[in-house]
Amino acid sequence: MDLGIKTRVALVAAASKGIGFAVALELAREGARVFLCSRDEKRASEAAQKIHDETGATVAGIGADVTDDQAVEHFVNVARERAGRIDILITNAGGPPASSFAEANLEAFRRAFELNALSAIRLAKLVLPGMREQKWGRIVNITSVSAKQPIDGLLYSNTVRAALTGWAKTVSNEVAADNVTVNNVAPGYTLTGRQDELAEARSRALGKSKEEIIASWATQGPMGRIGQPEEIAAAVAFLASERASYITGVTLQVDGGWVRGLL
């Protein structure tokens, strides 16, 4: 299926590895012109080169910390100056640390909100005016299934991802008439470096090995396995496409059936 995004200009945040990289690669395969960022400029450039070598697409890697106002503005400005416009925004960031409420502190809540809510809001604030003016735009936030079904031990993620979901639903209604959609993709357990970190934290808390923790996650969903970054990327690319023009304000979990709710 042709997703209808050939020549579209896409920004992908935190895309030097993991799900972000898989999304940037998928959009490049569909013919989009991709600008990706990472806190490490060298890793961003290497990721961009790797995607270009595989797809032949125009890809640029830019150093930018998504929690830094000036760095994010520079990222957006570079893309706009080189490509003339921005059509697609994929927001993404690493997750906050595992914690229970007894262990939590207010400063960590602030950092989590900055990382996993304000980072997306900051980017959207910069690109939405142009999208509305050109009467076409797609914003997809990569969040977590914890926004729909809280995960034990992930207090910060459970709290902040839900906040971003509420923001996205509200903004989607404000911009829908301008042919701009705002959606979320909520990955379940996915084979990335982030899952290794969470497995380490759970293994310490429960006195089990990291391998046992990962195996237990695989058995929690009906499919009996953990997802691959490419599977998340496919869903993101669809929501960022012309084919998804009548879908907005939704949170789509890509989790092998892990979430038990009906909606």
Accessible surface in RSA format (square Angstrom, percent):
REM  Atomic radii and reference values for relative SASA: ProtOr
REM  Chains: A
REM  Algorithm: Lee & Richards
REM  Probe-radius: 1.40
REM  Slices: 20
REM RES _ NUM      All-atoms   Total-Side   Main-Chain    Non-polar    All polar
REM                ABS   REL    ABS   REL    ABS   REL    ABS   REL    ABS   REL
RES MET A   1   167.26  86.6  89.42  59.2  77.84 185.3  77.88  66.2  89.38 118.4
RES ASP A   2    83.93  58.8  69.17  68.8  14.76  34.9  37.31  87.8  46.62  46.5
RES LEU A   3    14.20   7.9  14.20  10.2   0.00   0.0  14.20  10.0   0.00   0.0
RES GLY A   4    29.61  36.5   0.00   N/A  29.61  36.5  17.70  48.6  11.91  26.7
RES ILE A   5     0.47   0.3   0.12   0.1   0.34   0.8   0.12   0.1   0.34   0.9
RES LYS A   6   126.63  61.8 114.75  70.4  11.87  28.3  91.28  82.2  35.34  37.6
RES THR A   7   103.14  73.4  90.29  91.5  12.84  30.6  78.60 105.6  24.54  37.1
RES ARG A   8    53.55  22.5  53.55  27.3   0.00   0.0   3.79   5.2  49.77  30.2
RES VAL A   9     3.23   2.1   3.23   2.9   0.00   0.0   3.23   2.8   0.00   0.0
RES ALA A  10     0.00   0.0   0.00   0.0   0.00   0.0   0.00   0.0   0.00   0.0
RES LEU A  11     0.04   0.0   0.04   0.0   0.00   0.0   0.04   0.0   0.00   0.0
RES VAL A  12     0.00   0.0   0.00   0.0   0.00   0.0   0.00   0.0   0.00   0.0
RES ALA A  13     0.11   0.1   0.05   0.1   0.05   0.1   0.05   0.1   0.05   0.1
RES ALA A  14    32.10  29.5  20.33  31.4  11.77  26.8  26.42  37.2   5.68  15.0
RES ALA A  15     0.00   0.0   0.00   0.0   0.00   0.0   0.00   0.0   0.00   0.0
RES SER A  16    21.90  18.5   5.20   6.9  16.69  38.5   0.23   0.5  21.66  30.4
RES LYS A  17   141.35  69.0 133.71  82.0   7.64  18.2  88.53  79.7  52.81  56.3
RES GLY A  18    28.99  35.7   0.00   N/A  28.99  35.7  16.71  45.8  12.28  27.5
RES ILE A  19    26.11  14.9  22.38  16.7   3.73   9.0  22.38  16.1   3.73  10.1
RES GLY A  20     0.57   0.7   0.00   N/A   0.57   0.7   0.00   0.0   0.57   1.3
RES PHE A  21    32.62  16.3  32.62  20.2   0.00   0.0  32.62  19.8   0.00   0.0
RES ALA A  22     7.33   6.7   3.72   5.7   3.61   8.2   5.11   7.2   2.22   5.9
RES VAL A  23     0.00   0.0   0.00   0.0   0.00   0.0   0.00   0.0   0.00   0.0
RES ALA A  24     0.00   0.0   0.00   0.0   0.00   0.0   0.00   0.0   0.00   0.0
RES LEU A  25    17.36   9.7  17.36  12.4   0.00   0.0  17.36  12.2   0.00   0.0
RES GLU A  26    35.25  20.2  35.25  26.7   0.00   0.0   0.11   0.2  35.14  28.7
RES LEU A  27     0.00   0.0   0.00   0.0   0.00   0.0   0.00   0.0   0.00   0.0
RES ALA A  28     3.62   3.3   0.00   0.0   3.62   8.2   0.00   0.0   3.62   9.6
RES ARG A  29   124.05  52.1  90.43  46.1  33.61  80.0  38.32  52.4  85.73  52.0
RES GLU A  30    39.39  22.6  35.67  27.0   3.72   8.9   3.61   7.0  35.78  29.2
RES GLY A  31    32.07  39.5   0.00   N/A  32.07  39.5  20.06  55.1  12.01  26.9
RES ALA A  32     1.39   1.3   0.00   0.0   1.39   3.2   0.19   0.3   1.19   3.2
RES ARG A  33    76.98  32.3  75.08  38.3   1.90   4.5  20.91  28.6  56.06  34.0
RES VAL A  34     0.43   0.3   0.00   0.0   0.43   1.0   0.00   0.0   0.43   1.2
RES PHE A  35     1.93   1.0   1.93   1.2   0.00   0.0   1.93   1.2   0.00   0.0
RES LEU A  36     0.00   0.0   0.00   0.0   0.00   0.0   0.00   0.0   0.00   0.0
RES CYS A  37     0.54   0.4   0.54   0.6   0.00   0.0   0.00   0.0   0.54   0.6
RES SER A  38     6.16   5.2   4.05   5.4   2.11   4.9   2.83   6.0   3.33   4.7
RES ARG A  39   186.45  78.3 155.48  79.3  30.98  73.8  38.90  53.2 147.55  89.4
RES ASP A  40    54.97  38.5  48.21  48.0   6.76  16.0  16.42  38.6  38.55  38.4
RES GLU A  41   113.38  65.1 108.54  82.1   4.84  11.5  28.37  54.9  85.01  69.4
RES LYS A  42   144.36  70.4 135.18  82.9   9.19  21.9 109.67  98.7  34.70  37.0
RES ARG A  43   102.44  43.0 100.24  51.1   2.19   5.2  43.61  59.6  58.82  35.6
RES ALA A  44     0.00   0.0   0.00   0.0   0.00   0.0   0.00   0.0   0.00   0.0
RES SER A  45    54.01  45.6  47.61  63.5   6.39  14.7  32.90  70.1  21.11  29.6
RES GLU A  46    88.48  50.8  79.92  60.5   8.55  20.4  45.77  88.5  42.71  34.9
RES ALA A  47     6.15   5.7   1.27   2.0   4.88  11.1   5.63   7.9   0.52   1.4
RES ALA A  48     5.14   4.7   4.91   7.6   0.22   0.5   5.06   7.1   0.07   0.2
RES GLN A  49    97.84  54.7  94.70  69.2   3.15   7.5  40.06  85.3  57.79  43.8
RES LYS A  50   127.35  62.1 121.41  74.5   5.94  14.1  73.91  66.5  53.44  56.9
RES ILE A  51     0.33   0.2   0.00   0.0   0.33   0.8   0.33   0.2   0.00   0.0
RES HIS A  52    76.81  42.0  75.41  52.4   1.40   3.6  42.35  43.6  34.46  40.1
RES ASP A  53   100.76  70.6  65.62  65.3  35.14  83.1  31.82  74.9  68.93  68.7
RES GLU A  54    99.07  56.9  62.60  47.4  36.47  86.8  37.32  72.2  61.74  50.4
RES THR A  55    40.86  29.1   2.51   2.5  38.34  91.4  11.33  15.2  29.53  44.6
RES GLY A  56    57.28  70.6   0.00   N/A  57.28  70.6  29.60  81.2  27.67  62.0
RES ALA A  57    15.14  13.9   4.47   6.9  10.67  24.3  15.11  21.3   0.03   0.1
RES THR A  58    77.79  55.3  69.62  70.6   8.17  19.5  36.53  49.1  41.26  62.4
RES VAL A  59    23.11  15.2   0.00   0.0  23.11  55.7   0.08   0.1  23.02  62.4
RES ALA A  60    16.04  14.8  11.45  17.7   4.60  10.5  15.80  22.3   0.24   0.6
RES GLY A  61    17.82  22.0   0.00   N/A  17.82  22.0   0.00   0.0  17.82  39.9
RES ILE A  62    12.67   7.2  11.70   8.7   0.96   2.3  12.67   9.1   0.00   0.0
RES GLY A  63    21.62  26.7   0.00   N/A  21.62  26.7   6.77  18.6  14.85  33.3
RES ALA A  64     4.96   4.6   0.18   0.3   4.78  10.9   3.29   4.6   1.68   4.4
RES ASP A  65    48.70  34.1  46.13  45.9   2.57   6.1  14.20  33.4  34.50  34.4
RES VAL A  66    10.72   7.1  10.24   9.3   0.48   1.2  10.24   8.9   0.48   1.3
RES THR A  67    45.37  32.3  30.81  31.2  14.56  34.7  14.78  19.9  30.59  46.2
RES ASP A  68    64.19  45.0  58.29  58.0   5.90  14.0  12.90  30.4  51.29  51.2
RES ASP A  69    91.00  63.7  84.51  84.1   6.49  15.3  32.16  75.7  58.83  58.7
RES GLN A  70   150.93  84.4 144.20 105.4   6.72  16.0  47.49 101.1 103.44  78.5
RES ALA A  71    25.00  23.0  16.95  26.2   8.05  18.3  24.25  34.2   0.75   2.0
RES VAL A  72     0.30   0.2   0.30   0.3   0.00   0.0   0.30   0.3   0.00   0.0
RES GLU A  73    85.44  49.1  85.44  64.6   0.00   0.0  11.03  21.3  74.41  60.7
RES HIS A  74   100.20  54.8  96.16  66.8   4.04  10.3  60.80  62.7  39.40  45.8
RES PHE A  75     0.35   0.2   0.35   0.2   0.00   0.0   0.35   0.2   0.00   0.0
RES VAL A  76     0.46   0.3   0.46   0.4   0.00   0.0   0.46   0.4   0.00   0.0
RES ASN A  77    54.67  37.7  53.98  52.2   0.69   1.7   9.89  23.8  44.77  43.3
RES VAL A  78    17.88  11.8  17.43  15.8   0.45   1.1  17.88  15.5   0.00   0.0
RES ALA A  79     0.00   0.0   0.00   0.0   0.00   0.0   0.00   0.0   0.00   0.0
RES ARG A  80    84.36  35.4  81.25  41.4   3.11   7.4  46.56  63.6  37.81  22.9
RES GLU A  81   143.09  82.1 106.76  80.8  36.33  86.5  50.73  98.1  92.35  75.4
RES ARG A  82   139.01  58.4 111.11  56.6  27.90  66.4  39.60  54.1  99.41  60.2
RES ALA A  83    18.26  16.8   0.16   0.2  18.10  41.2   2.52   3.5  15.74  41.7
RES GLY A  84    59.75  73.7   0.00   N/A  59.75  73.7  31.84  87.4  27.91  62.5
RES ARG A  85    86.32  36.2  82.13  41.9   4.19  10.0  36.88  50.4  49.44  30.0
RES ILE A  86     8.00   4.6   2.33   1.7   5.67  13.7   2.33   1.7   5.67  15.4
RES ASP A  87     0.25   0.2   0.25   0.2   0.00   0.0   0.00   0.0   0.25   0.2
RES ILE A  88     0.00   0.0   0.00   0.0   0.00   0.0   0.00   0.0   0.00   0.0
RES LEU A  89     0.14   0.1   0.14   0.1   0.00   0.0   0.14   0.1   0.00   0.0
RES ILE A  90     0.00   0.0   0.00   0.0   0.00   0.0   0.00   0.0   0.00   0.0
RES THR A  91     2.81   2.0   2.81   2.9   0.00   0.0   0.82   1.1   2.00   3.0
RES ASN A  92    22.29  15.4  16.08  15.5   6.21  15.0   3.57   8.6  18.73  18.1
RES ALA A  93    15.55  14.3   2.11   3.3  13.44  30.6   3.71   5.2  11.84  31.4
RES GLY A  94    48.02  59.2   0.00   N/A  48.02  59.2  38.44 105.5   9.58  21.5
RES GLY A  95    18.89  23.3   0.00   N/A  18.89  23.3   0.05   0.1  18.84  42.2
RES PRO A  96     3.01   2.2   1.17   1.1   1.83   6.7   2.70   2.2   0.31   1.9
RES PRO A  97    88.09  64.2  78.70  71.7   9.39  34.1  86.99  71.8   1.11   6.9
RES ALA A  98    33.27  30.6  10.46  16.1  22.81  51.9  10.65  15.0  22.61  59.9
RES SER A  99    10.42   8.8   6.25   8.3   4.17   9.6   8.76  18.7   1.66   2.3
RES SER A 100    50.06  42.3  43.50  58.1   6.56  15.1  43.96  93.6   6.11   8.6
RES PHE A 101   153.95  77.0 143.02  88.6  10.93  28.4 143.02  86.7  10.93  31.3
RES ALA A 102   103.04  94.7  59.32  91.5  43.72  99.5  70.53  99.3  32.51  86.1
RES GLU A 103   127.01  72.9  97.85  74.0  29.16  69.4  45.99  89.0  81.02  66.2
RES ALA A 104    22.32  20.5   1.21   1.9  21.11  48.0   1.35   1.9  20.97  55.5
RES ASN A 105    78.94  54.4  70.70  68.3   8.24  19.8  41.82 100.7  37.12  35.9
RES LEU A 106   127.43  71.0 124.11  88.8   3.32   8.3 124.11  87.2   3.32   8.9
RES GLU A 107    86.99  49.9  84.67  64.1   2.32   5.5  40.92  79.1  46.07  37.6
RES ALA A 108     7.87   7.2   5.41   8.3   2.46   5.6   5.71   8.0   2.16   5.7
RES PHE A 109    44.71  22.4  42.77  26.5   1.94   5.0  43.03  26.1   1.68   4.8
RES ARG A 110   145.80  61.2 135.99  69.3   9.81  23.4  60.43  82.6  85.37  51.7
RES ARG A 111   137.85  57.9 131.61  67.1   6.23  14.8  67.10  91.7  70.74  42.9
RES ALA A 112     2.62   2.4   0.45   0.7   2.17   4.9   2.19   3.1   0.43   1.1
RES PHE A 113    82.45  41.2  82.45  51.1   0.00   0.0  82.45  50.0   0.00   0.0
RES GLU A 114    47.58  27.3  47.48  35.9   0.10   0.2  22.01  42.6  25.57  20.9
RES LEU A 115    44.34  24.7  44.34  31.7   0.00   0.0  44.34  31.1   0.00   0.0
RES ASN A 116     5.95   4.1   1.57   1.5   4.38  10.5   1.80   4.3   4.15   4.0
RES ALA A 117     0.73   0.7   0.73   1.1   0.00   0.0   0.73   1.0   0.00   0.0
RES LEU A 118    61.88  34.5  61.88  44.3   0.00   0.0  61.88  43.5   0.00   0.0
RES SER A 119     5.16   4.4   5.03   6.7   0.13   0.3   0.81   1.7   4.35   6.1
RES ALA A 120     2.83   2.6   2.73   4.2   0.10   0.2   2.82   4.0   0.01   0.0
RES ILE A 121    42.98  24.5  42.65  31.8   0.33   0.8  42.65  30.7   0.33   0.9
RES ARG A 122    38.79  16.3  30.75  15.7   8.04  19.1  22.99  31.4  15.80   9.6
RES LEU A 123     1.36   0.8   1.36   1.0   0.00   0.0   1.36   1.0   0.00   0.0
RES ALA A 124     0.65   0.6   0.65   1.0   0.00   0.0   0.65   0.9   0.00   0.0
RES LYS A 125   158.08  77.1 148.06  90.8  10.02  23.9  94.49  85.1  63.59  67.7
RES LEU A 126    55.65  31.0  45.31  32.4  10.34  26.0  47.76  33.5   7.89  21.2
RES VAL A 127     1.32   0.9   0.00   0.0   1.32   3.2   0.00   0.0   1.32   3.6
RES LEU A 128    19.97  11.1  19.97  14.3   0.00   0.0  19.97  14.0   0.00   0.0
RES PRO A 129    85.33  62.2  74.49  67.9  10.84  39.4  80.74  66.7   4.59  28.5
RES GLY A 130    31.66  39.0   0.00   N/A  31.66  39.0  27.52  75.5   4.14   9.3
RES MET A 131     0.14   0.1   0.00   0.0   0.14   0.3   0.00   0.0   0.14   0.2
RES ARG A 132    93.46  39.2  91.78  46.8   1.68   4.0  21.48  29.4  71.97  43.6
RES GLU A 133   147.85  84.9 121.82  92.2  26.04  62.0  50.74  98.1  97.12  79.3
RES GLN A 134    64.01  35.8  34.87  25.5  29.13  69.4  36.81  78.3  27.20  20.6
RES LYS A 135   117.67  57.4 112.32  68.9   5.35  12.7  80.89  72.8  36.78  39.2
RES TRP A 136    17.30   6.9  17.30   8.4   0.00   0.0  17.30   9.2   0.00   0.0
RES GLY A 137     0.00   0.0   0.00   N/A   0.00   0.0   0.00   0.0   0.00   0.0
RES ARG A 138     0.08   0.0   0.08   0.0   0.00   0.0   0.07   0.1   0.01   0.0
RES ILE A 139     0.27   0.2   0.08   0.1   0.20   0.5   0.08   0.1   0.20   0.5
RES VAL A 140     0.40   0.3   0.40   0.4   0.00   0.0   0.40   0.3   0.00   0.0
RES ASN A 141     0.06   0.0   0.06   0.1   0.00   0.0   0.03   0.1   0.03   0.0
RES ILE A 142    11.48   6.5   4.76   3.5   6.72  16.2   4.76   3.4   6.72  18.2
RES THR A 143     7.45   5.3   0.00   0.0   7.45  17.8   0.00   0.0   7.45  11.3
RES SER A 144    16.13  13.6  15.98  21.3   0.16   0.4   7.74  16.5   8.40  11.8
RES VAL A 145     2.66   1.8   2.66   2.4   0.00   0.0   2.66   2.3   0.00   0.0
RES SER A 146     1.76   1.5   0.00   0.0   1.76   4.1   0.00   0.0   1.76   2.5
RES ALA A 147    22.28  20.5   0.15   0.2  22.13  50.3   0.15   0.2  22.13  58.6
RES LYS A 148    72.55  35.4  39.01  23.9  33.54  79.9  30.51  27.5  42.04  44.8
RES GLN A 149    48.64  27.2  47.76  34.9   0.88   2.1  22.69  48.3  25.95  19.7
RES PRO A 150    93.88  68.4  79.69  72.6  14.20  51.6  79.69  65.8  14.20  88.2
RES ILE A 151    20.99  11.9  18.41  13.7   2.58   6.2  20.99  15.1   0.00   0.0
RES ASP A 152   115.76  81.1 104.26 103.8  11.50  27.2  28.44  66.9  87.32  87.1
RES GLY A 153    27.16  33.5   0.00   N/A  27.16  33.5  14.02  38.5  13.14  29.4
RES LEU A 154    11.98   6.7  11.64   8.3   0.35   0.9  11.94   8.4   0.05   0.1
RES LEU A 155    40.99  22.8  38.51  27.5   2.48   6.2  40.51  28.5   0.48   1.3
RES TYR A 156     6.32   3.0   6.32   3.6   0.00   0.0   2.69   2.0   3.63   4.5
RES SER A 157     2.83   2.4   2.54   3.4   0.29   0.7   0.73   1.5   2.11   3.0
RES ASN A 158    28.36  19.6  21.62  20.9   6.74  16.2   9.81  23.6  18.55  17.9
RES THR A 159    66.93  47.6  55.39  56.2  11.54  27.5  52.26  70.2  14.67  22.2
RES VAL A 160     4.32   2.8   3.85   3.5   0.47   1.1   4.32   3.8   0.00   0.0
RES ARG A 161    18.19   7.6  18.19   9.3   0.00   0.0   0.00   0.0  18.19  11.0
RES ALA A 162    48.08  44.2  38.42  59.3   9.66  22.0  39.54  55.7   8.53  22.6
RES ALA A 163    46.37  42.6  26.88  41.5  19.49  44.3  39.14  55.1   7.23  19.2
RES LEU A 164     4.37   2.4   3.87   2.8   0.50   1.3   4.37   3.1   0.00   0.0
RES THR A 165    34.19  24.3  33.98  34.4   0.22   0.5  33.98  45.6   0.22   0.3
RES GLY A 166    38.61  47.6   0.00   N/A  38.61  47.6  36.09  99.0   2.51   5.6
RES TRP A 167    50.95  20.4  41.69  20.2   9.26  21.7  39.10  20.9  11.85  19.2
RES ALA A 168     0.86   0.8   0.86   1.3   0.00   0.0   0.86   1.2   0.00   0.0
RES LYS A 169   104.59  51.0 103.68  63.6   0.91   2.2  68.79  61.9  35.80  38.1
RES THR A 170    78.06  55.5  72.99  74.0   5.07  12.1  52.50  70.5  25.57  38.7
RES VAL A 171    17.30  11.4  17.30  15.7   0.00   0.0  17.30  15.0   0.00   0.0
RES SER A 172     0.27   0.2   0.27   0.4   0.00   0.0   0.00   0.0   0.27   0.4
RES ASN A 173   102.83  70.9  79.24  76.6  23.59  56.8  27.32  65.8  75.51  73.0
RES GLU A 174   108.73  62.4  87.73  66.4  21.00  50.0  38.05  73.6  70.68  57.7
RES VAL A 175     2.77   1.8   2.67   2.4   0.10   0.2   2.77   2.4   0.00   0.0
RES ALA A 176    46.84  43.1  31.11  48.0  15.72  35.8  32.44  45.7  14.40  38.1
RES ALA A 177   105.68  97.2  63.33  97.7  42.35  96.3  75.93 106.9  29.75  78.8
RES ASP A 178    18.94  13.3  18.16  18.1   0.77   1.8   1.00   2.4  17.94  17.9
RES ASN A 179    57.46  39.6  50.53  48.8   6.93  16.7  23.47  56.5  33.99  32.9
RES VAL A 180     0.45   0.3   0.00   0.0   0.45   1.1   0.00   0.0   0.45   1.2
RES THR A 181     6.76   4.8   6.76   6.8   0.00   0.0   6.33   8.5   0.42   0.6
RES VAL A 182     0.24   0.2   0.00   0.0   0.24   0.6   0.00   0.0   0.24   0.6
RES ASN A 183     0.37   0.3   0.10   0.1   0.28   0.7   0.28   0.7   0.10   0.1
RES ASN A 184     3.30   2.3   3.30   3.2   0.00   0.0   0.00   0.0   3.30   3.2
RES VAL A 185     0.00   0.0   0.00   0.0   0.00   0.0   0.00   0.0   0.00   0.0
RES ALA A 186     0.00   0.0   0.00   0.0   0.00   0.0   0.00   0.0   0.00   0.0
RES PRO A 187    10.02   7.3   6.47   5.9   3.56  12.9   6.47   5.3   3.56  22.1
RES GLY A 188     6.80   8.4   0.00   N/A   6.80   8.4   2.39   6.6   4.41   9.9
RES TYR A 189    29.28  13.7  19.20  10.9  10.08  26.2  13.93  10.5  15.35  18.9
RES THR A 190     2.83   2.0   2.83   2.9   0.00   0.0   2.20   3.0   0.63   0.9
RES LEU A 191    86.85  48.4  73.19  52.4  13.67  34.4  75.56  53.1  11.29  30.4
RES THR A 192    26.43  18.8   9.66   9.8  16.77  40.0  17.75  23.8   8.67  13.1
RES GLY A 193    50.23  61.9   0.00   N/A  50.23  61.9  35.12  96.4  15.11  33.8
RES ARG A 194    52.33  22.0  45.58  23.2   6.75  16.1  36.43  49.8  15.90   9.6
RES GLN A 195    22.04  12.3  22.04  16.1   0.00   0.0   4.41   9.4  17.63  13.4
RES ASP A 196    62.55  43.8  62.45  62.2   0.09   0.2  12.82  30.2  49.72  49.6
RES GLU A 197   112.98  64.9 103.52  78.3   9.46  22.5  42.57  82.3  70.41  57.5
RES LEU A 198    11.96   6.7  11.85   8.5   0.11   0.3  11.94   8.4   0.02   0.1
RES ALA A 199     0.00   0.0   0.00   0.0   0.00   0.0   0.00   0.0   0.00   0.0
RES GLU A 200    73.47  42.2  73.47  55.6   0.00   0.0  22.00  42.5  51.47  42.0
RES ALA A 201    23.05  21.2  17.62  27.2   5.43  12.4  18.14  25.5   4.92  13.0
RES ARG A 202    61.07  25.6  61.01  31.1   0.06   0.2   9.77  13.4  51.30  31.1
RES SER A 203    12.80  10.8   9.70  12.9   3.10   7.1   2.81   6.0   9.99  14.0
RES ARG A 204   176.96  74.3 144.86  73.8  32.10  76.4  78.27 107.0  98.69  59.8
RES ALA A 205    77.76  71.5  36.02  55.6  41.75  95.0  48.14  67.8  29.63  78.5
RES LEU A 206    88.80  49.5  62.43  44.7  26.37  66.3  67.06  47.1  21.73  58.5
RES GLY A 207    73.02  90.0   0.00   N/A  73.02  90.0  37.84 103.8  35.18  78.8
RES LYS A 208   110.53  53.9  99.45  61.0  11.08  26.4  52.95  47.7  57.58  61.3
RES SER A 209    50.49  42.7  37.08  49.5  13.42  30.9  43.06  91.7   7.43  10.4
RES LYS A 210    56.90  27.8  52.81  32.4   4.09   9.7  19.61  17.6  37.29  39.7
RES GLU A 211   116.79  67.1 110.77  83.8   6.03  14.3  68.84 133.1  47.96  39.2
RES GLU A 212    95.73  55.0  87.20  66.0   8.53  20.3  37.07  71.7  58.66  47.9
RES ILE A 213     5.56   3.2   5.34   4.0   0.22   0.5   5.56   4.0   0.00   0.0
RES ILE A 214    42.17  24.0  42.17  31.4   0.00   0.0  42.17  30.4   0.00   0.0
RES ALA A 215    57.52  52.9  49.13  75.8   8.39  19.1  56.63  79.8   0.88   2.3
RES SER A 216    46.68  39.4  40.22  53.7   6.46  14.9  39.87  84.9   6.81   9.5
RES TRP A 217    17.09   6.9  13.61   6.6   3.49   8.2   4.03   2.2  13.06  21.2
RES ALA A 218    19.23  17.7  18.94  29.2   0.29   0.7  19.00  26.8   0.23   0.6
RES THR A 219   105.67  75.2  80.83  81.9  24.85  59.2  67.66  90.9  38.02  57.5
RES GLN A 220    70.22  39.3  59.76  43.7  10.46  24.9  34.28  73.0  35.94  27.3
RES GLY A 221    12.60  15.5   0.00   N/A  12.60  15.5   6.96  19.1   5.64  12.6
RES PRO A 222    97.75  71.2  52.75  48.1  44.99 163.6  66.68  55.1  31.06 193.0
RES MET A 223   127.22  65.9  97.73  64.7  29.50  70.2  97.41  82.8  29.81  39.5
RES GLY A 224    43.59  53.8   0.00   N/A  43.59  53.8  19.95  54.8  23.64  52.9
RES ARG A 225   119.62  50.2 100.74  51.4  18.88  45.0  55.97  76.5  63.65  38.6
RES ILE A 226    14.87   8.5   7.12   5.3   7.76  18.7   7.97   5.7   6.90  18.7
RES GLY A 227    17.62  21.7   0.00   N/A  17.62  21.7  14.34  39.4   3.27   7.3
RES GLN A 228    72.03  40.3  72.03  52.6   0.00   0.0  23.02  49.0  49.01  37.2
RES PRO A 229    16.37  11.9  16.37  14.9   0.00   0.0  16.37  13.5   0.00   0.0
RES GLU A 230    93.87  53.9  89.63  67.8   4.24  10.1  48.86  94.5  45.01  36.7
RES GLU A 231    67.71  38.9  58.29  44.1   9.43  22.4  38.64  74.7  29.07  23.7
RES ILE A 232     2.08   1.2   2.08   1.5   0.00   0.0   2.08   1.5   0.00   0.0
RES ALA A 233     0.68   0.6   0.68   1.0   0.00   0.0   0.68   1.0   0.00   0.0
RES ALA A 234    51.86  47.7  44.03  67.9   7.83  17.8  45.79  64.5   6.07  16.1
RES ALA A 235    17.66  16.2   9.31  14.4   8.35  19.0  16.95  23.9   0.71   1.9
RES VAL A 236     0.00   0.0   0.00   0.0   0.00   0.0   0.00   0.0   0.00   0.0
RES ALA A 237     0.77   0.7   0.77   1.2   0.00   0.0   0.77   1.1   0.00   0.0
RES PHE A 238    64.61  32.3  64.61  40.0   0.00   0.0  64.61  39.2   0.00   0.0
RES LEU A 239     3.51   2.0   3.33   2.4   0.18   0.5   3.33   2.3   0.18   0.5
RES ALA A 240     0.00   0.0   0.00   0.0   0.00   0.0   0.00   0.0   0.00   0.0
RES SER A 241     0.00   0.0   0.00   0.0   0.00   0.0   0.00   0.0   0.00   0.0
RES GLU A 242    55.74  32.0  53.28  40.3   2.46   5.9  20.62  39.9  35.12  28.7
RES ARG A 243   110.38  46.3  83.73  42.7  26.65  63.4  25.60  35.0  84.78  51.4
RES ALA A 244     0.24   0.2   0.00   0.0   0.24   0.6   0.24   0.3   0.00   0.0
RES SER A 245    52.44  44.3  37.77  50.4  14.67  33.8  10.53  22.4  41.92  58.7
RES TYR A 246   217.31 101.5 194.84 110.9  22.47  58.5 149.17 112.1  68.14  84.0
RES ILE A 247    57.32  32.6  54.30  40.5   3.02   7.3  57.19  41.2   0.13   0.4
RES THR A 248    44.18  31.4  31.20  31.6  12.98  30.9  31.20  41.9  12.98  19.6
RES GLY A 249    13.77  17.0   0.00   N/A  13.77  17.0   2.01   5.5  11.76  26.3
RES VAL A 250    58.27  38.3  53.97  48.9   4.30  10.4  58.21  50.6   0.06   0.2
RES THR A 251    20.07  14.3   7.89   8.0  12.18  29.0   4.92   6.6  15.14  22.9
RES LEU A 252    76.18  42.4  73.50  52.6   2.67   6.7  76.18  53.5   0.00   0.0
RES GLN A 253    46.72  26.1  35.78  26.1  10.94  26.1   6.58  14.0  40.14  30.4
RES VAL A 254    35.43  23.3  28.42  25.7   7.01  16.9  32.15  27.9   3.29   8.9
RES ASP A 255    25.48  17.8   5.77   5.7  19.70  46.6   7.58  17.8  17.90  17.9
RES GLY A 256    28.10  34.7   0.00   N/A  28.10  34.7  15.87  43.6  12.23  27.4
RES GLY A 257    38.06  46.9   0.00   N/A  38.06  46.9  28.65  78.6   9.41  21.1
RES TRP A 258    22.33   9.0  21.69  10.5   0.64   1.5  17.75   9.5   4.58   7.4
RES VAL A 259    14.09   9.3   3.27   3.0  10.82  26.1   3.27   2.8  10.82  29.4
RES ARG A 260   155.01  65.1 125.52  64.0  29.48  70.2  64.39  88.0  90.62  54.9
RES GLY A 261    47.19  58.2   0.00   N/A  47.19  58.2  31.97  87.7  15.22  34.1
RES LEU A 262   182.01 101.4 146.79 105.0  35.23  88.6 150.00 105.3  32.01  86.1
RES LEU A 263   177.31  98.7 147.06 105.2  30.25  76.0 162.62 114.2  14.69  39.5
END  Absolute sums over single chains surface
CHAIN  1 A    12107.0       9526.9       2580.0       6777.4       5329.6
END  Absolute sums over all chains
TOTAL         12107.0       9526.9       2580.0       6777.4       5329.6
